[in-house]
């Protein structure tokens, strides 16, 4: 029953995010309450069956004691090593070799298929393996700072949940209307699809690829990050800014309440502190923008420069289907509402900035495509060769192993930039041009370059991000360019 319920969760996670179930999902089980709309009758039915089996089999008989040594051996081995099948020098490796369990660490979905979900969970248990510190390979470190960089503008970086529009007529949404509001348009490449927001968030807050380590970086490393981790917000703080983050979801989701302060946010505002009456209902984004505006006013009153990172939630799935539209109508209605609230917020910020003679920059980007695979297929964003199997609904599609060029299409998300009260009228256009089709982990180097905020690592990153985009999404290139020591030095004690 345990195997069945975990396998069902894995299948549903794969269908919506193309990402396998892993042990860290168990430790973040509270997040499932926010995703109940994705489930079907099978998961609660299996859960009831699991409880019945547990109650029925609770009585311990003497002959069952024979299993205790094996249980003890398995549980104690959890703290011994990360990859228990790479050698046969210890008992647990010997047991796995007898059972013909071979850890497929390069593909978690294949690992589940070959070894079963329970073996997979054991093999992916967090072991506290922290990236090593030491001399990092940072290559060329010189960068030409933009000669027209504005003097300490206020920066609003907005992660727009599942926000998407295509640059062609294939999949146009209300987000495209931002161009009419004076925003410059670009695209970047997200590391994820349909979900796993924290991985995209990790990249824009650190300038490091999230694919370098297995598992969700926020979940896996939250306890281990240094309290002085050199994330993008801390770099802004060291350059004279006041930093804050805001998200209209509970703080424990993706463990942001632990991670954000460690990355340099001096203040983080979550749903618990916002004026929302029912914490069990997904809120709209206006309360996020109200909280951010209040904090911005406070910063202006204190004569502080602002770096703000805002994360929306209203456009999160699932999306209700009407007449087999794949949820597209519901999605666009949510997106239109959220963007209207954002534009109202942007105008309020601009008015405050004008009164205080402050330059301000807005960068709003989609963290990933929405989990609407059938719509992307029908509109020819994804072609047949993207899939190993297809169905009549979103959960019937399975992505195949993607090439680097396919990864570009799979992860491409929109970015819109607007600058106000700055002397360089081409600033937003320059940011859009430089960031075009680069991975999200390149965004910190683009921002710091054009805003004239300095850090040695982002100088290195600027050089790296001049490579062709198809190389920058290649896992082999990422592993060779971004050394373990770079992660260790920047983010860990």
C-alpha positions as CSV (number, residue, x, y, z in Angstrom):
1,X,0.0,0.0,0.0
2,X,2.9,2.4,0.7
3,X,4.4,1.5,-2.6
4,X,1.0,2.1,-4.3
5,X,0.3,5.5,-2.8
6,X,3.8,6.9,-3.4
7,X,3.8,5.6,-6.9
8,X,0.5,7.3,-7.6
9,X,1.8,10.6,-6.2
10,X,4.9,10.2,-8.4
11,X,2.8,9.6,-11.5
12,X,0.7,12.7,-10.8
13,X,3.8,14.8,-10.1
14,X,5.4,13.7,-13.4
15,X,2.3,14.5,-15.4
16,X,2.1,18.1,-14.1
17,X,5.8,19.0,-13.7
18,X,7.8,16.3,-15.5
19,X,9.7,15.9,-12.3
20,X,10.0,12.7,-10.3
21,X,8.9,12.2,-6.7
22,X,11.8,12.2,-4.2
23,X,12.5,11.8,-0.5
24,X,12.5,15.6,0.2
25,X,8.8,15.7,-0.9
26,X,8.0,13.6,2.2
27,X,9.7,16.0,4.5
28,X,7.7,18.8,3.0
29,X,4.4,17.0,3.3
30,X,2.6,20.1,4.5
31,X,2.8,21.5,1.0
32,X,0.4,18.8,-0.2
33,X,-2.5,20.8,1.4
34,X,-1.9,23.5,-1.2
35,X,-2.0,21.0,-4.1
36,X,-5.1,19.1,-3.2
37,X,-6.8,20.4,-6.3
38,X,-4.5,18.2,-8.4
39,X,-5.5,14.9,-6.8
40,X,-8.2,12.3,-7.6
41,X,-10.1,9.7,-5.7
42,X,-7.3,7.2,-5.8
43,X,-5.0,9.0,-3.3
44,X,-7.5,9.2,-0.5
45,X,-8.7,5.7,-1.2
46,X,-5.2,4.3,-1.0
47,X,-4.6,6.4,2.2
48,X,-7.7,4.8,3.8
49,X,-6.4,1.4,2.7
50,X,-3.0,2.2,4.2
51,X,-4.5,3.1,7.6
52,X,-6.6,-0.1,7.5
53,X,-3.5,-2.2,6.9
54,X,-1.6,-0.4,9.6
55,X,-4.4,-0.9,12.2
56,X,-5.0,-4.5,11.1
57,X,-1.3,-5.5,11.3
58,X,-0.4,-3.5,14.4
59,X,-0.3,-6.6,16.7
60,X,3.4,-7.8,16.9
61,X,4.0,-11.5,16.9
62,X,7.2,-13.2,17.9
63,X,8.1,-14.3,14.5
64,X,8.0,-10.7,13.3
65,X,10.9,-9.9,15.6
66,X,13.2,-11.6,13.0
67,X,12.7,-8.5,10.8
68,X,13.9,-6.0,13.4
69,X,17.6,-6.5,12.6
70,X,17.0,-5.8,8.9
71,X,14.9,-2.7,9.7
72,X,17.6,-1.5,12.1
73,X,20.3,-2.0,9.4
74,X,18.3,-0.1,6.8
75,X,17.4,2.9,9.1
76,X,20.9,3.3,10.5
77,X,22.4,3.2,7.1
78,X,20.5,6.4,6.3
79,X,23.1,8.5,8.0
80,X,26.1,6.6,6.5
81,X,26.3,7.7,2.9
82,X,24.6,9.4,0.0
83,X,25.0,6.7,-2.8
84,X,24.8,3.3,-1.1
85,X,25.2,1.3,-4.3
86,X,28.6,2.6,-5.5
87,X,30.6,0.1,-3.6
88,X,30.1,-3.1,-1.6
89,X,32.2,-2.1,1.3
90,X,29.3,-1.8,3.8
91,X,26.3,-3.9,4.7
92,X,23.6,-1.8,3.0
93,X,25.5,-1.8,-0.3
94,X,25.8,-5.5,0.0
95,X,22.0,-5.9,0.5
96,X,21.3,-3.6,-2.5
97,X,23.7,-5.6,-4.7
98,X,21.9,-8.9,-3.6
99,X,18.5,-7.3,-4.5
100,X,20.0,-6.0,-7.8
101,X,19.2,-2.4,-7.0
102,X,21.4,0.0,-9.0
103,X,21.0,3.7,-8.3
104,X,20.2,5.6,-11.5
105,X,21.2,9.1,-10.2
106,X,21.0,10.7,-13.6
107,X,17.3,10.2,-14.0
108,X,15.0,9.8,-11.0
109,X,12.0,8.7,-13.1
110,X,14.1,5.8,-14.5
111,X,15.4,5.0,-11.0
112,X,11.8,4.6,-9.8
113,X,10.9,2.5,-12.8
114,X,13.9,0.1,-12.3
115,X,14.0,-0.1,-8.5
116,X,10.5,0.8,-7.2
117,X,9.4,3.9,-5.3
118,X,10.5,2.7,-1.8
119,X,14.0,2.0,-2.9
120,X,14.0,5.3,-4.7
121,X,12.9,7.2,-1.6
122,X,15.7,5.5,0.4
123,X,18.3,6.3,-2.3
124,X,17.3,10.0,-2.4
125,X,17.2,10.6,1.3
126,X,18.9,13.8,2.3
127,X,22.2,13.0,3.9
128,X,23.4,16.5,4.7
129,X,25.9,16.4,1.9
130,X,27.0,20.0,1.6
131,X,29.0,21.4,-1.4
132,X,32.7,21.7,-0.6
133,X,34.4,25.1,-0.1
134,X,37.7,25.9,-1.7
135,X,39.2,27.7,-4.6
136,X,36.5,28.1,-7.2
137,X,37.0,28.1,-11.0
138,X,35.7,31.5,-11.8
139,X,37.6,32.1,-15.0
140,X,37.6,35.7,-16.4
141,X,36.5,38.2,-13.8
142,X,36.5,41.5,-15.7
143,X,33.3,43.1,-16.8
144,X,32.5,46.4,-18.4
145,X,29.8,48.1,-16.3
146,X,27.2,49.9,-18.3
147,X,28.3,53.5,-18.7
148,X,24.6,54.5,-18.5
149,X,23.8,52.6,-15.3
150,X,21.4,54.6,-13.1
151,X,22.3,55.7,-9.7
152,X,20.8,53.2,-7.2
153,X,17.3,52.8,-8.7
154,X,14.6,51.0,-6.7
155,X,14.2,47.5,-8.1
156,X,11.1,45.4,-8.1
157,X,11.7,41.8,-9.2
158,X,8.4,40.0,-9.6
159,X,8.1,36.2,-10.0
160,X,4.7,35.8,-11.6
161,X,3.4,32.3,-10.9
162,X,2.9,30.2,-14.1
163,X,2.7,33.4,-16.1
164,X,3.2,32.8,-19.8
165,X,2.6,34.2,-23.3
166,X,4.3,33.3,-26.5
167,X,6.1,35.8,-28.8
168,X,4.2,34.4,-31.8
169,X,0.4,33.8,-32.2
170,X,0.7,30.2,-30.8
171,X,-0.3,30.9,-27.2
172,X,-1.0,34.5,-26.6
173,X,-2.4,35.5,-23.1
174,X,-3.2,38.7,-21.3
175,X,0.4,39.0,-20.3
176,X,1.2,40.2,-23.8
177,X,-0.7,43.4,-22.9
178,X,2.2,44.6,-20.8
179,X,3.9,45.8,-24.0
180,X,1.1,48.3,-24.4
181,X,1.9,49.5,-20.9
182,X,5.4,50.5,-21.8
183,X,7.2,47.2,-20.8
184,X,10.1,45.9,-23.0
185,X,9.6,42.2,-23.8
186,X,12.1,39.4,-23.6
187,X,12.3,35.7,-22.9
188,X,14.4,33.6,-20.6
189,X,14.8,29.8,-19.9
190,X,13.4,28.3,-16.7
191,X,14.9,25.1,-15.3
192,X,11.4,23.7,-14.7
193,X,8.0,23.2,-16.2
194,X,4.5,23.2,-14.8
195,X,5.6,23.5,-11.2
196,X,8.7,23.5,-8.9
197,X,8.7,27.3,-8.6
198,X,11.5,27.2,-5.9
199,X,14.0,26.0,-8.6
200,X,13.4,29.0,-10.8
201,X,13.4,31.2,-7.6
202,X,16.8,29.7,-6.5
203,X,18.3,30.7,-9.9
204,X,17.3,34.3,-9.9
205,X,18.2,34.8,-6.2
206,X,21.7,33.2,-6.5
207,X,22.9,33.2,-10.1
208,X,23.6,29.5,-9.8
209,X,22.0,26.7,-11.9
210,X,19.5,24.7,-9.9
211,X,20.2,21.5,-11.9
212,X,23.7,21.1,-10.4
213,X,22.3,19.1,-7.4
214,X,19.6,16.5,-7.3
215,X,16.5,17.5,-5.3
216,X,14.8,20.9,-4.7
217,X,17.5,23.2,-3.4
218,X,15.3,25.1,-1.0
219,X,14.1,21.8,0.6
220,X,17.3,19.9,0.6
221,X,19.7,22.6,1.8
222,X,17.4,25.0,3.8
223,X,18.9,24.1,7.2
224,X,22.5,24.1,5.9
225,X,22.7,27.4,4.1
226,X,24.9,30.0,5.8
227,X,23.1,32.8,7.6
228,X,25.4,35.0,5.5
229,X,24.8,33.3,2.1
230,X,25.7,35.6,-0.8
231,X,22.4,35.7,-2.6
232,X,21.3,38.5,-4.9
233,X,19.4,40.3,-2.1
234,X,22.6,40.4,0.1
235,X,24.6,41.8,-2.8
236,X,22.1,44.6,-3.0
237,X,22.3,45.2,0.7
238,X,26.1,45.4,0.6
239,X,25.7,48.0,-2.1
240,X,23.5,50.2,0.0
241,X,20.0,48.8,-0.4
242,X,17.2,47.7,1.9
243,X,15.8,44.4,0.8
244,X,12.5,42.6,1.4
245,X,10.6,39.7,-0.1
246,X,6.8,39.2,-0.1
247,X,4.7,36.2,-1.0
248,X,1.0,35.6,-0.4
249,X,1.4,32.0,0.7
250,X,2.5,30.6,4.0
251,X,6.1,31.0,4.9
252,X,6.9,27.3,5.3
253,X,6.0,26.6,1.6
254,X,9.2,25.6,-0.1
255,X,10.8,26.6,3.3
256,X,11.0,30.2,2.3
257,X,10.8,31.3,5.9
258,X,14.2,29.7,6.4
259,X,15.8,30.4,3.1
260,X,14.9,34.1,2.4
261,X,16.6,35.6,5.5
262,X,19.7,33.5,4.8
263,X,19.9,34.8,1.2
264,X,19.9,38.4,2.5
265,X,16.3,39.6,2.8
266,X,16.2,41.9,5.8
267,X,12.4,41.4,5.9
268,X,10.1,38.7,4.5
269,X,6.3,39.1,4.5
270,X,4.2,36.0,4.1
271,X,0.5,35.2,4.1
272,X,0.3,34.9,7.9
273,X,1.1,38.7,8.1
274,X,-1.3,39.8,5.4
275,X,-4.9,40.8,5.7
276,X,-6.4,37.5,4.4
277,X,-9.3,36.0,6.5
278,X,-9.2,32.3,5.5
279,X,-5.7,30.8,5.3
280,X,-7.1,27.6,3.8
281,X,-8.2,29.4,0.6
282,X,-5.7,30.5,-2.1
283,X,-5.6,34.3,-1.9
284,X,-5.6,36.8,-4.7
285,X,-2.5,38.9,-5.5
286,X,-3.8,42.3,-4.4
287,X,-2.9,41.6,-0.8
288,X,0.6,40.8,-1.9
289,X,0.9,44.2,-3.7
290,X,-0.7,46.0,-0.8
291,X,1.9,44.6,1.6
292,X,4.7,45.5,-0.8
293,X,3.4,49.0,-1.3
294,X,3.2,49.6,2.5
295,X,6.8,48.4,2.9
296,X,8.0,50.6,0.0
297,X,6.4,53.6,1.6
298,X,8.2,52.8,4.8
299,X,11.6,52.6,2.9
300,X,11.0,55.9,1.2
301,X,10.1,57.5,4.6
302,X,13.4,56.2,5.9
303,X,15.4,57.4,2.8
304,X,16.3,53.8,1.9
305,X,16.9,52.4,-1.6
306,X,14.7,49.3,-2.2
307,X,15.3,45.9,-3.6
308,X,12.0,44.0,-3.5
309,X,11.3,40.4,-4.6
310,X,7.6,39.6,-4.9
311,X,6.1,36.2,-5.6
312,X,2.5,35.9,-6.9
313,X,0.2,32.9,-6.4
314,X,-3.2,33.6,-7.9
315,X,-2.4,32.1,-11.3
316,X,-1.3,28.8,-9.7
317,X,-3.1,25.7,-11.1
318,X,-5.0,23.5,-11.4
319,X,-7.2,25.2,-13.9
320,X,-10.9,24.2,-14.4
321,X,-11.6,22.8,-17.8
322,X,-14.6,24.0,-19.8
323,X,-15.6,22.2,-23.0
324,X,-12.3,20.4,-23.2
325,X,-10.3,23.6,-23.4
326,X,-7.5,22.1,-21.2
327,X,-8.2,24.8,-18.5
328,X,-7.1,27.6,-20.8
329,X,-10.1,29.8,-20.2
330,X,-9.7,29.6,-16.4
331,X,-6.0,30.2,-16.7
332,X,-6.4,33.3,-18.8
333,X,-9.1,34.8,-16.5
334,X,-6.8,34.3,-13.5
335,X,-3.9,35.8,-15.3
336,X,-5.8,38.8,-16.5
337,X,-7.0,39.6,-12.9
338,X,-3.5,39.2,-11.5
339,X,-1.9,41.4,-14.1
340,X,-4.5,44.2,-13.6
341,X,-3.6,44.1,-9.9
342,X,0.1,44.3,-10.8
343,X,-0.3,47.2,-13.1
344,X,-2.3,49.1,-10.5
345,X,0.6,48.4,-8.0
346,X,3.2,49.5,-10.6
347,X,1.4,52.8,-11.1
348,X,1.2,53.4,-7.4
349,X,4.9,52.7,-7.0
350,X,5.7,55.1,-9.8
351,X,3.7,57.9,-8.3
352,X,5.5,57.4,-5.0
353,X,8.9,57.2,-6.8
354,X,8.1,60.5,-8.7
355,X,7.2,62.3,-5.5
356,X,10.5,61.2,-4.0
357,X,12.6,61.7,-7.1
358,X,13.5,58.0,-7.2
359,X,14.4,56.0,-10.4
360,X,12.7,52.6,-10.4
361,X,12.9,49.4,-12.4
362,X,10.3,46.6,-12.7
363,X,11.2,43.2,-13.9
364,X,8.3,40.7,-14.0
365,X,8.9,37.1,-15.3
366,X,7.2,33.8,-15.4
367,X,8.7,31.1,-13.3
368,X,7.6,28.3,-15.6
369,X,5.0,27.4,-18.1
370,X,1.6,26.5,-16.6
371,X,0.8,22.8,-16.3
372,X,-1.4,22.8,-19.5
373,X,0.6,20.4,-21.7
374,X,-2.4,19.4,-23.9
375,X,-2.9,23.1,-24.8
376,X,0.8,23.6,-25.6
377,X,0.6,20.4,-27.8
378,X,-2.5,21.5,-29.6
379,X,-1.1,24.9,-30.3
380,X,2.1,23.4,-31.6
381,X,4.4,24.8,-29.0
382,X,5.4,21.2,-28.2
383,X,5.6,18.8,-31.2
384,X,5.2,15.0,-31.1
385,X,8.9,14.4,-30.5
386,X,8.7,16.0,-27.1
387,X,6.7,13.1,-25.8
388,X,7.2,9.4,-25.1
389,X,3.4,9.1,-24.8
390,X,0.3,11.3,-25.3
391,X,-3.2,11.3,-24.1
392,X,-6.5,13.1,-24.2
393,X,-5.8,15.1,-21.0
394,X,-2.9,16.9,-19.4
395,X,-2.0,13.9,-17.2
396,X,-1.8,11.6,-20.3
397,X,1.4,13.2,-21.6
398,X,4.9,12.0,-20.7
399,X,7.9,14.0,-21.8
400,X,10.8,12.1,-23.4
401,X,14.4,12.9,-22.9
402,X,14.8,16.3,-24.4
403,X,17.7,17.7,-26.4
404,X,19.2,21.1,-25.5
405,X,17.2,22.9,-28.2
406,X,14.0,21.2,-27.0
407,X,15.0,22.3,-23.4
408,X,15.0,25.9,-24.6
409,X,11.4,25.6,-25.9
410,X,10.3,23.5,-22.8
411,X,11.6,26.1,-20.4
412,X,11.1,29.4,-22.3
413,X,9.2,32.0,-20.2
414,X,8.3,35.6,-20.8
415,X,10.2,38.6,-19.1
416,X,8.9,42.2,-19.2
417,X,11.1,45.1,-18.1
418,X,10.2,48.8,-17.5
419,X,12.3,51.6,-16.2
420,X,11.0,54.9,-14.9
421,X,12.7,58.2,-13.9
422,X,16.1,57.0,-15.2
423,X,18.3,59.2,-17.5
424,X,19.0,56.3,-19.9
425,X,15.8,55.9,-21.8
426,X,17.1,52.7,-23.4
427,X,17.8,50.9,-20.1
428,X,14.8,48.5,-20.1
429,X,15.5,47.7,-23.8
430,X,19.2,47.0,-23.0
431,X,18.2,44.6,-20.1
432,X,15.7,42.9,-22.4
433,X,18.2,42.4,-25.2
434,X,21.0,41.1,-22.9
435,X,18.8,38.7,-21.1
436,X,17.1,37.3,-24.2
437,X,16.8,33.5,-24.2
438,X,19.4,33.2,-21.4
439,X,18.7,30.8,-18.4
440,X,17.2,32.4,-15.4
441,X,20.4,32.0,-13.5
442,X,21.9,34.7,-15.8
443,X,19.4,37.3,-14.6
444,X,21.4,38.5,-11.6
445,X,24.4,39.3,-13.7
446,X,22.3,41.3,-16.1
447,X,20.6,43.3,-13.4
448,X,23.8,44.0,-11.4
449,X,25.6,45.1,-14.6
450,X,23.0,47.6,-15.7
451,X,22.1,48.8,-12.2
452,X,25.8,49.2,-11.3
453,X,25.7,46.9,-8.3
454,X,28.9,45.0,-7.8
455,X,30.0,41.5,-6.8
456,X,32.9,39.4,-8.0
457,X,30.8,36.3,-8.7
458,X,28.4,38.2,-11.0
459,X,31.3,39.5,-13.0
460,X,32.3,35.9,-13.6
461,X,28.6,35.0,-14.4
462,X,28.4,37.8,-17.0
463,X,31.3,36.2,-18.9
464,X,29.7,32.7,-18.7
465,X,26.3,34.0,-19.9
466,X,27.9,35.3,-23.1
467,X,28.0,31.7,-24.3
468,X,25.4,30.4,-26.7
469,X,22.1,29.7,-24.8
470,X,21.9,26.1,-26.0
471,X,25.2,25.5,-24.1
472,X,24.0,27.2,-21.0
473,X,21.1,24.7,-20.6
474,X,23.3,21.7,-21.2
475,X,23.7,19.7,-18.0
476,X,27.3,18.7,-18.9
477,X,28.3,22.3,-19.5
478,X,26.7,23.4,-16.2
479,X,28.6,20.7,-14.3
480,X,31.9,21.7,-15.9
481,X,31.5,25.5,-15.6
482,X,29.9,25.8,-12.1
483,X,32.1,24.0,-9.7
484,X,31.0,22.6,-6.4
485,X,33.3,25.1,-4.7
486,X,31.3,28.0,-6.2
487,X,28.2,26.8,-4.4
488,X,30.1,26.0,-1.3
489,X,31.8,29.4,-1.1
490,X,28.7,31.5,-1.9
491,X,26.0,29.8,0.0
492,X,27.4,27.6,2.8
493,X,29.4,28.1,6.0
